[in-house]
Structures are given as structure tokens and as C-alpha cells.
């Protein structure tokens, strides 16, 4: 039994290290792509779409919240704005506020503090004079972590509910 537990612990540690390395590689590549001149707009669009779709999957289709997310995170408008350098600092701040506030609304109140920390990390970088190539990757990294935590919490809730039925 002790051998099996030790093996499980080692596998868990290895999986955690692999996940951390993959996240770091993704983040480093995103920083590189956003620092290119011009930035990789197609990838930014896909990441924006991914964030929007992750949020949408947490809502009921055609609900007020679903429709609000669709309207507020219009992919065509976003694409046109970033490709034409029309996405301003104000637009960036609105997007950051919107994504993290929706995440707080959809997530567990127990996570509100961490959601605020992720948001303020991005806003702090902006306030400190962070560049596009610094702010954008941090926003996508933190937004994904926040939304992934919602999915993680829902999965754990589902598992706990399943265990109670047995």
C-alpha cells in the first residue's frame, strides 16, 4: 500500500511540473507573439474567442447573461479594432473589468478575493506603465486561470454530489 501511495504522489508531482512548464511555455510564446511588430492578431482573436466561449458555456443559451456576453465580447468588432489600432486603453480597461466581474458573478464567492487579485495584477501592470506585450499576455493568463477555477469548482461540486447519491 505504501508503495502505491508513493507512486501516486510522485505521478501527481510530475503532472504538476508538466502543467506548470506547459503554462510557462504558452505564456512565453504569447509574450513573444504580442511583442512582434505587428502582433499576431489572429492568435489574439482566438484567445479572446476562447475566453468568451468559456464564459458562455457557463451560462444558459439565450439568457440575459449569455446575450450580454455575446454583445459585450463581439469577436468581429474586437478583431477590427485590434487590427486597426482602434482598441484603446479605455477599451482594454473595460474588457479587463468586464471579464473579471463576469467571472466573479459566475464563480464561487469563496474565489472573489483571488479573482480580484488576478484583476489587480493586470491593472497594476497597466498603472506601472506595462507595454502591450506585457499586459495582454498577463490578462489572458489571469483570465484563463480565473475561468478555469470556475470549471474546477463545478467539477468538484459535481463529483461531491455524485458521491452523496451513492
C-alpha positions in Angstrom: 0.0 0.0 0.0 2.7 2.5 0.9 4.5 1.8 -2.4 1.2 2.6 -4.3 0.7 5.9 -2.4 4.3 6.9 -3.0 3.9 6.2 -6.7 0.6 8.2 -6.8 2.3 11.1 -5.1 5.3 11.1 -7.5 2.9 11.0 -10.5 0.9 13.9 -9.1 4.2 15.9 -8.7 5.3 15.1 -12.2 1.9 16.0 -13.6 2.0 19.3 -11.7 5.5 20.1 -13.1 4.5 19.3 -16.7 1.4 21.5 -16.3 3.5 24.4 -14.9 6.0 24.0 -17.8 3.3 24.0 -20.4 1.7 27.1 -18.9 5.1 28.9 -18.8 5.8 27.9 -22.4 2.4 29.2 -23.5 2.9 32.4 -21.6 6.4 33.0 -23.0 5.1 32.3 -26.6 2.2 34.7 -26.1 4.6 37.4 -24.9 6.8 36.8 -27.9 3.8 36.9 -30.3 2.4 40.1 -28.8 5.8 41.8 -28.9 6.1 41.1 -32.6 5.5 44.0 -35.0 2.7 43.6 -35.8 1.5 41.4 -33.1 -0.1 38.0 -34.0 -3.6 39.4 -34.2 -5.1 36.0 -35.3 -3.9 34.4 -32.1 -5.2 37.2 -30.0 -8.6 36.9 -31.7 -8.6 33.1 -30.9 -7.7 33.7 -27.3 -10.4 36.4 -27.0 -12.9 34.0 -28.5 -11.8 31.2 -26.2 -12.3 33.4 -23.1 -15.8 34.5 -24.4 -16.8 30.9 -25.2 -15.6 29.6 -21.9 -17.8 32.2 -20.2 -20.7 31.4 -22.5 -20.5 27.7 -21.7 -21.2 28.6 -18.0 -24.5 30.2 -18.9 -27.8 29.1 -20.4 -28.1 29.9 -24.1 -30.2 32.9 -24.9 -30.4 34.0 -21.2 -29.8 37.7 -20.5 -26.3 36.9 -19.3 -25.5 34.8 -22.4 -26.7 37.6 -24.7 -24.9 40.2 -22.7 -21.6 38.3 -23.0 -22.2 37.9 -26.8 -22.9 41.6 -27.1 -20.0 42.8 -24.9 -17.4 40.5 -26.3 -18.2 40.8 -30.1 -15.4 39.0 -31.8 -15.8 40.8 -35.2 -15.7 44.2 -33.5 -12.7 43.1 -31.4 -10.9 41.8 -34.5 -11.5 45.0 -36.4 -10.4 47.2 -33.5 -7.1 45.5 -32.8 -6.1 45.2 -36.4 -6.8 48.9 -37.0 -5.1 50.0 -33.7 -8.5 51.3 -32.5 -8.6 49.3 -29.3 -7.8 52.0 -26.8 -6.6 51.9 -23.2 -10.2 52.6 -22.1 -11.3 49.6 -24.2 -8.7 47.5 -22.5 -9.7 48.6 -19.0 -13.4 47.9 -19.8 -12.5 44.4 -21.1 -10.4 43.6 -18.0 -13.2 44.8 -15.7 -15.9 43.0 -17.6 -14.2 39.6 -17.8 -13.2 39.5 -14.1 -16.6 40.8 -12.9 -18.4 38.2 -15.0 -16.1 35.6 -13.6 -16.9 36.7 -10.1 -20.6 36.6 -10.8 -20.4 33.1 -12.3 -17.9 31.7 -9.8 -17.9 30.8 -6.1 -17.9 33.8 -3.7 -15.0 32.0 -1.9 -12.9 32.8 -5.0 -13.8 36.5 -5.2 -10.5 37.5 -3.5 -8.4 35.5 -5.9 -10.4 36.9 -8.9 -9.7 40.4 -7.6 -6.0 39.6 -7.1 -5.7 38.4 -10.8 -7.6 41.5 -12.0 -5.5 43.9 -9.9 -2.3 42.2 -11.0 -3.2 43.2 -14.6 -4.4 46.7 -13.7 -1.3 47.2 -11.6 0.9 46.4 -14.6 -1.0 48.9 -16.7 -0.6 51.5 -13.9 3.1 50.8 -13.8 3.4 51.5 -17.5 3.3 48.0 -18.8 3.5 47.6 -22.5 1.0 45.9 -24.8 3.4 42.9 -25.0 3.3 42.6 -21.2 -0.3 43.5 -20.3 -2.1 41.3 -22.9 -0.3 38.0 -22.0 -0.9 38.7 -18.3 -4.6 39.4 -19.0 -5.1 36.2 -20.9 -3.2 34.2 -18.4 -5.1 35.5 -15.4 -8.5 35.5 -17.1 -8.0 31.8 -18.1 -6.9 30.9 -14.6 -9.9 32.6 -13.1 -12.4 30.9 -15.5 -10.6 27.6 -15.2 -11.1 27.8 -11.4 -14.9 28.1 -12.0 -14.8 24.9 -14.1 -12.7 23.2 -11.5 -15.1 24.2 -8.7 -18.1 23.0 -10.7 -16.4 19.7 -11.4 -15.6 19.2 -7.7 -19.2 20.1 -6.9 -20.5 17.6 -9.4 -18.2 14.9 -8.0 -19.3 15.6 -4.5 -22.9 15.5 -5.5 -22.3 12.2 -7.2 -20.7 10.7 -4.1 -23.6 11.8 -2.0 -26.1 9.9 -4.2 -24.3 6.6 -3.7 
